[in-house]
Amino acid sequence: MSPKPRLLLVDDDNRLRRAAARVLEGFFEVTHAANATEALAQIDRSAVFDVLLTDLEMPGADGIDLLAELASRDLALLRRSLVWTGFDLDESELVFYASHGIPILSKSLPTAEIARLLLARATVPPPPNAVPA
């Protein structure tokens, strides 16, 4: 039996994050963090993640900060990242994420659909010039 893909789940809503983690543990080995600072600390602990799911709007260091830091530190993980949000994004934000190949998911999607999208994203090969994680 092959190991489950490793997911880093980042969201400041403790109840939502823990509930999503419980469901997604059926598909992934889940590590979770409440904000970008905690997520980067998890990554710095030499943890290798197959896919990242982050909220955008969080107090302190948010999802945008996290993705910006990944752009300079770990292009492979950035490429395997997804954003989930409960807010509507304006057109310029949608264009930005689309141009970087980062899918935007609604938090209202069924968890099984989120798991399917995460599993598909976990198999995305790294870009040709990615720095090894």
C-alpha positions in Angstrom: 0.0 0.0 0.0 1.5 3.3 -1.0 1.6 6.2 1.5 -1.0 8.9 1.3 0.0 12.2 -0.2 0.9 14.9 2.3 -1.4 17.9 2.5 -0.7 21.2 4.3 -4.1 22.8 5.1 -3.9 26.5 6.1 -7.0 28.3 7.5 -7.5 30.6 10.5 -11.0 29.2 11.2 -10.1 26.5 13.7 -13.4 24.6 13.5 -13.5 24.5 9.7 -9.8 23.6 9.5 -10.2 20.7 12.0 -13.4 19.5 10.4 -11.9 19.6 6.9 -8.7 17.8 8.2 -10.8 15.0 9.7 -12.5 14.3 6.3 -9.4 14.8 4.2 -7.5 12.4 6.4 -9.3 9.7 4.5 -7.2 10.7 1.4 -4.2 12.5 2.8 -1.7 12.7 5.6 -2.9 16.1 6.8 -0.8 18.8 8.6 -2.6 22.0 9.4 -1.7 25.6 10.3 -3.7 28.6 11.3 -1.8 31.1 9.1 1.1 31.6 6.7 3.6 32.0 9.5 2.7 28.6 11.0 2.6 27.0 7.5 6.1 28.3 6.7 7.3 26.9 10.0 5.9 23.5 9.0 7.7 23.7 5.7 10.9 24.9 7.4 10.8 21.8 9.7 11.9 20.0 6.5 8.4 18.7 5.9 7.8 17.8 2.3 4.2 18.4 1.2 2.6 17.0 -2.0 -0.1 19.7 -2.0 -1.1 22.8 -0.2 -4.6 24.2 0.4 -4.7 27.7 1.8 -7.3 30.3 2.8 -6.6 33.8 1.6 -8.1 36.0 4.3 -6.4 35.4 7.6 -5.2 37.7 10.4 -1.5 38.4 10.3 0.4 36.5 7.6 -2.3 35.4 5.2 -2.6 33.1 2.1 -1.3 35.8 -0.2 1.8 36.2 2.0 2.2 32.4 1.9 2.0 32.1 -1.8 4.4 35.0 -2.3 6.9 33.4 -0.1 6.5 30.1 -1.9 7.2 31.9 -5.2 10.7 32.6 -3.9 11.3 29.5 -1.9 9.5 26.5 -3.3 8.1 26.8 -6.9 7.2 23.1 -6.9 4.9 23.4 -3.9 3.5 26.7 -5.3 2.6 24.8 -8.5 0.8 22.2 -6.3 -1.2 24.8 -4.3 -4.9 25.6 -4.3 -6.7 28.5 -2.7 -10.0 28.0 -1.0 -12.1 31.0 0.1 -15.5 31.9 1.3 -15.3 35.4 -0.3 -15.8 36.5 -3.8 -12.6 37.7 -5.5 -12.5 40.6 -7.8 -11.5 40.2 -11.5 -7.9 41.3 -11.0 -7.4 38.7 -8.2 -8.9 36.0 -10.4 -6.6 36.9 -13.3 -3.6 36.9 -11.0 -4.3 33.4 -9.6 -5.2 32.1 -13.1 -2.0 33.5 -14.6 0.0 31.6 -11.9 -2.0 28.4 -12.4 -3.4 28.5 -8.9 -7.0 27.1 -8.8 -9.5 28.9 -6.6 -12.0 26.7 -4.7 -15.1 27.8 -2.9 -15.3 26.6 0.7 -18.9 25.6 -0.1 -17.8 22.8 -2.4 -18.5 19.3 -1.1 -15.4 17.9 0.7 -15.3 14.9 -1.7 -14.9 17.3 -4.6 -12.2 19.3 -2.8 -10.4 16.0 -2.1 -10.6 15.0 -5.8 -9.1 18.4 -6.9 -6.4 18.2 -4.3 -5.4 14.6 -5.3 -5.2 15.7 -9.0 -3.1 18.7 -8.0 -0.8 16.5 -5.9 0.3 14.8 -9.1 1.2 18.0 -11.0 4.9 17.7 -12.0 7.2 20.5 -10.9 8.1 23.2 -13.4 11.3 22.5 -15.3 13.3 25.1 -13.5 12.0 24.4 -10.0 14.5 24.3 -7.1 14.3 20.9 -5.4 12.4 21.1 -2.1 
